[in-house]
């Protein structure tokens, strides 16, 4: 999946989850495209040679006919399936509401949360009153010690540097709770950089005119938000807040450095913070954050923590108060009156990512409910829509693809026996969760009050944070899931040596119980192979079978792996979606490695499962199914944002990884001189 992003597709940024994207539509065509076909693939694929542009050969008609919904920045196979899944979930919620007291407690909580968020009239009637107690606490701060306590109280478990490679939080720092990188016996607290309202440091530091324009719009957004919160002289306050964020960005790690696990492995004792990051009262911070009893931390971004602590000391208290005021309103705006939500959308939707209009209220309500009660919603979905026979068939496919990957490892002529043994051990101990977790998270202690959208959001945030704190020091649960069952995605969890395939992705076009093996192995099979392969990409290969960060490679094997990986990175860096912006082959390397190895292992498993060993038509169906799964169309603003911040390459180039597989050339009679053709010696072969 990507350099540190281990889920199949990019997740939306947290403060855009309930927003619509907008911007000029971009019918995204790969740089190697020889034409812009607009014919039905099944009827007129001859209009474009697969060896010139495989993505548009398969998906040209879809690209020509698909219109991106006005409330989104992109549209894809994933998005269409997510939309269908969301429609199903809403019907389940409405049924729970109709059942009233007869519905199980988790379903009632889901229904009450959703309906409270949906009730705009009640939210408008309350106005900004629910926000005032939070702002009054900020207004009352008298000194830097109290400020540090307030910063600690804002800490949330809202980042994940490995499973989701989610480095974004508006809070000054973010917390992740997981097993130690070298100690697999217990869970530890990880601290990550934060404090920015725009996606990443590049937005603050780049000389690109587009970025400069966004900075101007962002400062205007800060001012408008503070005005809505009732603060005078908002433009001057906004200028100071932006300058503070710019200073924070200067100490932030780049996206590429954030993806480097070795650079993130910094163990600090609690007593070390005062010396390594002076400027803050760290005892006050940790006590306020509920971390006062922790003796050690993994500091993923040491320079950012040191830089932020210095800014706490050097920046006037009044500026920090405005920083906290703005980000409090910005993060909670979805449960505040329409004017706040509209202002929030005007920047995060329209300016930053695209946006013609906000998503309808029901979509925003469902997004908020999924975020607050993910497993409760997932349990409702699974009980209604997951067929045991589909789960069993996918589990069988997983076994076949793991076996195929194992055979590929054994056949590698460049890998030493000792390294092969370690790789095989990872495959043997791999935990694979299909459809839903073995144990659902409980929300019994979460108070969901009908009609209290704002209070419900705060309590859900705090409940999730408390659940994560409770894991500290406890044994690691390898079967714990990182994704809810109703999410159309999949993920590799390197510390747990585990995979999750949520129920919602076990649907067409990825998996169809009525479809052929060719279609299913090309769809969900390649997804399964992708996730397995993440255990052996440039990041996953650094972890052993117990999920410990450990060098288990011989020097010669590691050098060969790095050389082959560098060739793939260079291949992707040649792709240029825009004249002024190329794919970052290093940033997307983990995902590209997983795509390549995943589709190769899925193809091997498919061939092994075929009753008739040789079938050119079946091979074509396999590769067509793979390319169809990557159907995607994006607006330019969204595509540019993803190229800068995300570890996944654009879908068209992910589909083109088949140019490295010999079987694809045979299936489609690809010849020298065609745009995608690579001589056998130039085809990247890693696993």
N, C-alpha and C positions, 0 to 999 in steps of 0.2 A: 503494500500500500504506500508507503512513503517514508521519507527519511526519519520520521519519528512518529508519523501518524500511522497507527496500526489498524485502523478500521478501513473497511472497503472503500468508503467514500467520505468526502469531507463533511463534517458536521457544521451546521450554521453557528456563527458566533453567538454567544449567549445573549447579547443585547439586541440581536436581530431575529431571535427565534420566532417571535410573534409578529414580525414585520414583513411587509412585502418588499421585494426588490424592484428596482425599475431602471430605466435607461434605454438607450437605443438598442434595438434587437440586433444580435450578431448571429447570423447563420454560420456557426463556427466551422470553417473549412481548414483542414490541415495544410501546412505549407507545401506538402508534396502533391496536393491535389492538382490533377490535370484539367479538371472541369468542374462545373457545378451542376450535377445531374438533378433532374426533377421528375424522374420516371419511377414507376413502381419497381422495386428491386426484382420481384418475382416475374415481371413482365418484360422488362427492358434493361436487365443488368448489362447486356452487351453494349450499351451506350458508353460504358466506362469500364476499362480493364481493371480487374481486382489488383493486379500488380502495380497499377499506377496510383490507386487511391482506394484501398480496401474498405475504409470506413464509409465513404460515400457510395461505393459500389453496392454496399449492403443497405445503407440508411439514407440514400439520396432522396427518395420519395418522402420519407418521414421528415427529413430536414426541410424540404420544400413546402410541405403542407402543414407543419406544426407551427402554431402561434404560441409564444410564451404568454401565459396568463398575466394580466396586468398587475397582479399583486405579487409577482415573483421576478427574480433576476435571472432565473434559468428554468429549464424544463428538461426532464430526462426520463428514462425507464424507471429509475428510482423514484423520481418525483411523482410520476403517474401512479405507481403502485402505492406510494405513501398517501396520495390523495384518496385512493380507493379504500385503503386501510383506515384512514381518518373518518371517512363516511361511515364505515362499519362501527367504529368505536363510538361515534356520536349517537348512533341508534341504540347501542348498548347502554349508554349513559341515560338517554331519554327513557328507555325501558326501566332502568333502575329508579329514576325519578317517579315514574308512574306507579312502581311497586311500593314506594314509600317505606314504611317501617318493616314491610315484609322482605325487603332486600337485605342481603348480608351487610355487615358493618362496612367492609372496605368499599363495596359498591355505593353505599349511602354517602360515604366520605367523598368519593369521586363525584357523585351527582351534586352534592352540596357545594363542593369547590367549583365545579364547572358552572353551575347556575349562578353562583354569587359573582363570578367573574363576568358572566354573560349579561348581568343585570346593570346596564349602563345608567338607567334611570336612578337606581339606588346609589351608584357611584357618584353621579352628578349631584345628587341631593346632599351628599356628605361633603362635597367639595374637597378642599385641601385639609380639612380638619384631621383626618387620620394621620397625616404627615407631621402635624405640628409638634407632637411630643418628641419625635426624633430630631426635628430641627431645633427645638428648644434645648435639648441636651447639647447640641453642637454650639448654639449661641452662648451657653453657660460656661464653656471651657475657659479657664482662667490662666493656664500656664502650660508649658510643654509636657509636664508630667501627666496632666489630665488629657492633653492631646494624645500622648502616647497610649494612654488607656483607651481612648476613643478609637484609635487606629487598631488596637488589639481587638476591641469589641466588634469591629467591622470584618474581621477575618472570617472567611468561609471556606468550606471544602469544595472549591469550584474550579480547580485545575487538575490536569492529569498529564504529566509529561511523557508517559510511556504508552499506555493503552490507546488513548485518544489523541495524544500529542496536542493537548489543549493547554496553551500557555497564557490564555487571556483572562484577566480579571480587572475590573475597575477598582477594586480595593487595592490598597498599597501593596499587599502581598497576597498570595494564594496558598492554600494548604492542600496537600494530597496525603492520604494515609494509605500505606502499602508496606509490604515486607521490605526489609533493607536490601540494598543492592548486593551486599556481600553476606548478609545475615538473613537466611530464609526462615529463621525460627519464630520471628515476631514482627509485628507491624510497627513502623516508625513514622514520625511526622516529617514530611518534605515541605520546605518553604520555597516558593517560586516568586519571581518578579511580577509586579502589577502596577496599578496606578495610572494607566493610560485609558483614555476614552475612545481613541481611534485604534484600529486593529493591531498595529505593530510599530516599532520604532521608526521604520522607513517613512511612515506617514508624517513624522515630525522632522526628519533630518534630510530627506531627499530634496535635491534641487529641481526635480521634475516639475514643470509648470502645473500639471494636473494635481500633484500633491500640494503645491503651494496654494492652489485654489481651494482645495479641501480644508487646509488649515484655516483659511479665512472663514469658510462656512462653519467650521467647527467652533471657532471662537464666537461667532454669531449665535450658534446653537447654545453654547454655555450661557451667554447673556440672556437669551430668550427664556431659558429654563429658570435661571435665577429670578428673572422678572416674574414669571408665573408663580414662583415660590414666595413672592412678596418682598424681595430685597431691592432696595433702591441702589442707584449708581451701578447697575448691572454690567454695563460695558467695561467699566474700570475693573470690576471684580473679575469679569471673564478674562480680561487681558492678563491679570495676575495668575489666575488658575492655569491658563494656557502656558504661560511662561514656566510655571512650576512643572507642568507635565512635560514640557520640552526638556527641562533640566533632568527630570526622571528618565526620559528616553535616552539621554546621553550615556547613562550608565547601564542601560539594558543590553542584554546579549542579543545578537542577531538571531534570526529564525534558524539559520544553519547551525550556529553554536548551541542553541537551545536543544537541538536534536541530537547533540553529541552526548551520549550517556556518560562517557568517561569524564567529560568536563562538568557534568552534573553531580558527580560522586564526591561531594565535599561534606564530611562528617564534622559537625561543630558540637562541642559540648555546650550546655546552657551557659556555663561560665565564660565561654570564648567570645560571646557576642559583643560584650562591652569593649573588648580589645580589637576584634576583627571588624566590627561595624559600630564605631563610636558615634554618639550624637543622640541616641535614644535611651530611655530608661527601659531596657529590655525586660527586666523583672516585671515592671508595670504592664508592659505589652503582653507578656506571656500569661500573667495572672488574669488579665482582662479577657484574653482569648481562650481561657480554659486549659492552657498548656503549662501551667506553673509547676506541675509535678514531673515534666519531661526532663530527662537528663541529657539527651542527645537528639540532634536533628540532622537531616540531610539537606544541605543548602544548595539547591540546584543552580541558583544564580548568585554567587557570592558578591560579584561586583555590583549588581543591582541592589542587593540588600545594604551593602556598605554605602553606596551612593544615596539611597533613600534615607538612611539613618543620618547621614551628614546634612541632607536637606531639611530634615526635621529640626536639626539644631540651627541651621543658618537662615531658614525662611521664616518670616513673621507669622505669628500665631493666626492673625487675621486671614492671611492667604490660605493657610491650611484649613481654617474654618470654612472658607468659601469652597475649597476643594471638596470637603466632606459634604457640604450642602448640595453642591451640584450633583455629585455622584450618587448621593442618596436619592434625589429626585429622579435622576436619569435611570437608575436601576429599577426603581419601583413604579415608574411612570405608567406601566400597563394597567395598574389597579387604581389609577388616579383619573380625574376628569378628562374629557375628550381633548381639551386644549393641550394638556400635557402629553397625552399619547400622540396627538397630531404633530406637536413640535418634535417629539422624539423620532417619529417616523420621517419628518422632513429632512433630518440629517442622516440617520442610520439607514433609512430606506432610500429616499430620493437622491440625496447628495452622495452618499458613500457607496451605495451598491446598485442603484438603478432607479427606480420606482415610479410607477404611474399611479398607483393607489395602494392604500393600506389593505391588508387582508381583511375579510369580513370579521366581525366580532367573534363569531363562533369558532373560527380557526385560531384566533388569538387565545380564546378561552381554552380550547383544547390543548394548545401548545403549553399554556401555563399549567394546566391540570396534569399533563404528561410529565412536566418537570417536577411538580410537587409530589405526585403520587404514582411514580412510574410502574412499580410492581402491582399496585392495586388495579391500575388500568390494564396492565398486561395479563393479570389473572382473569379478568373479565373477557379479554380477547381470546385467550387460549381456551377457556371453557366452551366458547361458542364456535371457534373457527379452526381449531387444530385437529386434524384427523390422525389417529394413532398410526394408521398404515403409511401416511406420508412421512411422519417422523421416522418410522422404521426404515423406509426406503432411503431416506437421506442418510441415516446412520450407516446403512450398508454402503452407500456411496463413499462416505467418509472413510470407512475401513478400506475400501478398494483404493482410494487415492493415497491414503497413508502408506499402504503396501506398495503402490507404484512409486511413491517418493523414496521409500526404503530401497527399492530395486535400483533406482537412479543413483542413490548414494553409493550402493555397493559396486556399481559399474564404473564409477569415476576412476579414470586412470591417473589423475593427478593428486589424489588424496591418499595420505598415508593410512595404514590400517588403524593406528591409534586414534587418529582423528575420526575416521569412519565409525569406530566403536562408540565414541562420544556422541556423534550425530545420531546413530541408531538408538542410543539410550534415550535421547530427547524424544524420538518418535515413539518409543515403547511406553514412555511415561506421560505422553501428551494427554491432557484431559480435554475432551470435546463435548461441549454442551450444545444440544440441538433443540430448538423450539422454545424451551423455557427452563428456568433454573430448578434445581432439586428442592430448593427452599425459598419461599417468597418472603420478601422483607415485610415486616409488620409496621403498621401505622396506628396501632392501637393507642399509643400515647400522643398522637397528633390531634389537637382539637381543631376541627373544621366547623366553623360557625356559619349557618345559612345567612346569606346577605352581607357577609363581612369579607369582601374580596381582598382588601388591603391587609387586614389582620391575618387572614388565611395565608397570604403570601409570606408574610413575616414569620409566622409560626412554622410553615413548611420549611423555609430556609433554615431556621434554628433547629428544627427536628432533624433534618438531614445532617447538619453540622454535629449535633449531639451523637447521632448514630456513628459518624466517622470517628469522633473522639473516643467513643466507647471501644473501638477496635484497637486503640493504641496499647502496645505491650502484650496483646493477645496473640495466640497462635494463628498462623495464616490459614485461611480457608480456600483451598485451591479451586473448589467448585463454585466460589462466589462469582456471580455474573457482573459484567460491567455495562451491559446494554439491556434495556427492557424488551420484552417479547414482542411488543407492537411496533418496534423500530425496523425499518427496511435498511438493514446494514449487516455487517459481520465484523468480528474483531479478533485479533490475536493479543493475548495477555502474557508478555514475556516473563514477568516475575512469577507467574503461576504456571508457566508452561501449559497454557490452556487456550482454547478457542471457544467463541460463542457464535452461534448461528440462530438469531432470533426467529420466532415463528413467522413474522411478517415477510421475511425474504423468501420463505418457502412457498412462493406463489409464482405464476407466470409473470414475466417472461423468464424468470430465473429457474423455477421448478414447476413442472406440471406433471402430476401423476399419470396423465393420459398421454403424455408426449413420449417420443422415442428416446432411447439412451443417448443418441447423438445430440439431440437438443438439450437434454438435461445435463449431460456432462459438459457441453459447451457453455451452459448457463451457470447453474448452481455448482456444477463440478469445478469449473474454473474458479469460482468464488471460494470453494473449499480448498482447492489447491493453492490459491493466493494466500489464504490465512495460514495454512500449514507452512508455506514457504517463508512467511514472515519470521518463523522461528530460525530461519537460516539466511536472512538478509543481512545487510551490513550492520544493523542494530541487533537483530535477534541472535545472530551468530556469536555475539559476545556473552550470551547467557547459557548456562549449562542446564542439565535435565532438572535440577532443583530450582531453577530460576535465579541462580546466583551469577553475578557479574564476575566472570572468570575466563581467563585465556586457556581454552582447551584445544587450541590449534598448534600444529607444528609450525615453525617459522616459514618453511617452504610452502606449506599449504595456504597459510594466511597471505603470503605474498602473491600466490597465484590467484586467490580469490579477489584480492584488491585490484590486481591488474585487469581481470575480467570485468569486475564491477566498474572500473574506470572507463572501459570501452563502452559499456551501456550508458554511463553518465554522459559521455561525449556524444553518443548517438542521440540522446534526448535533447541535449543542449543545442543541437543543430536545428531543432524545430522552432519556428518563429511565428507564433500566432499573429503578431503585430510587427510592423517594421521597426518599432522602437522597443520591443519587449519579446524576449525569447523564453522558452521553458528553461528552468534552472535544473539541469540534469543532476546536480549534487543534492539539491533540496528534495527532489522527487525520487532519489535513487532507491530507497527502501521499497517504495511502492512499485517502482518499475522492475526491480528484482523479483518481487513477489508476483507481479503479473506474469513475467516471463516464465519463472519456474512453476507457477501455479497452473497456467494453461498447458504447459508441457506435461506435468504430472497428471492432470485431468485427461489429456489426450491418451497417455499411456494406459490409464485405468479404463478409459472407454474402449480402447482396442482390446484390452484383456477381457472385457465383459462381453464383447461381441460374439454372437454365435457363429457368424460368418467372418473369418479373419480379415479378408480383403474386400473393401467396398468403397470405391471412390466417392459415390454419392453420399454415403454415411459420413465420410470425412468432411465433405463439403458442408453437410448439415451441421457438423460439430463446429466448424469455424464460423459459419454464418450465425449460429446461435450465440457464439462468443461476441461477435461484432454487434449483433442486435442488442445485447445486454448493455452496451455502452452508448446507446442513443442519448444524445445530450445537445442542448441548444442554449446559448447564454447571451445575455446582454453584455455589451462591451465593458461597462463599469464593473459588473460582477466578475467577468473573466479576468480583467486586469487585477482586481483585488485578490483573486485566488492564485494567480501566477506569482504574486509577491509574497503571499502569506501562507499558502497551503502546500502540503507535501505530496499532493496528487497531481499528476500531469493532466491536461485536458483530455477528455474522453476519446477524441479522435486519435490521439497518439497512443493511448493505452490499447486501443483496438489494433493499432499497427504493430504491436510487439510480435505478432505472428510472423513478421518478416524474418525473425530469427529462428523459425522452426522449419526444418526440411520438409515435413509433411504438408505444410501449407503450400509450398511451391508445387508439389506434386498434385495436390487436390485442385489447384486453380491454374495449373500450367503457366506459372509465372516465369517470364523469360528475362535474360539480360537486356538492359536498355530501358526496362520499365522502372518507374520512379522508386518503387519500394524494393527493388531487387538488390540483394546483397550476395556477393560471391560466397561460396561455402566457408571460406576461411575468414570472412568478415562477420559471419553470424555469431552473435554472442551466445556462448554456452557456459553457464556457471554450474548449475546443478543438473 
